[in-house]
Amino acid sequence: MMWVLDELKKIGEIQPEVINRLINEIRRSSPEVYKSLIIGAYVDGKINLSKAAELLGINRIELQREMNKRVYL
């Protein structure tokens, strides 16, 4: 299955708009998957907390509180 991700990466380098459409479709159809992608990117240091909050449509403090709850649950 990793080959699919490799191919999507190649497509993203050539046609980023295609990947953007896929991401928007994930956001629409699977909001929890989209949220996991964003939080994963933050945890891995690929985006900062403010960017993660922006992408999720919430403010930074809300995201910080939510992430703190997840750690303690």
For each residue, the residues with C-beta under 8 A, 3 or more apart:
1: 4 5
2: 5 6
3: 6 7
4: 1 7 8
5: 1 2 8 9
6: 2 3 9 10
7: 3 4 10 11
8: 4 5 11 12 19 22
9: 5 6 12 13
10: 6 7 13 14
11: 7 8 14 15 18 19
12: 8 9 15 16 18 19
13: 9 10 16
14: 10 11
15: 11 12 18 19
16: 12 13 19 20
17: 20 21
18: 11 12 15 21 22
19: 8 11 12 15 16 22 23
20: 16 17 23 24
21: 17 18 24 25
22: 8 18 19 25 26
23: 19 20 26 27 34 37
24: 20 21 27 28
25: 21 22 28 29
26: 22 23 29 30 33 34 37
27: 23 24 30 31 34
28: 24 25 31
29: 25 26
30: 26 27 33 34
31: 27 28 34 35
32: 35 36
33: 26 30 36 37
34: 23 26 27 30 31 37 38
35: 31 32 38 39 56
36: 32 33 39 40
37: 23 26 33 34 40 41
38: 34 35 41 42 47 52 55 56
39: 35 36 42 43 52 67
40: 36 37 43 44
41: 37 38 44 46 47 52
42: 38 39 45 46 47 48 49 51 52
43: 39 40
44: 40 41
45: 42
46: 41 42
47: 38 41 42 51 52 55
48: 42 51 52
49: 42 52 53 60 63 64
50: 53 54 60
51: 42 47 48 54 55
52: 38 39 41 42 47 48 49 55 56 63
53: 49 50 56 58 59 60 62 63
54: 50 51 57
55: 38 47 51 52
56: 35 38 52 53 63
57: 54
58: 53 62 63 66
59: 53 62 63
60: 49 50 53 63 64
61: 64 65
62: 53 58 59 65 66
63: 49 52 53 56 58 59 60 66 67
64: 49 60 61 67 68
65: 61 62 68 69
66: 58 62 63 69 70
67: 39 63 64 70 71
68: 64 65 71 72
69: 65 66 72 73
70: 66 67 73
71: 67 68
72: 68 69
73: 69 70
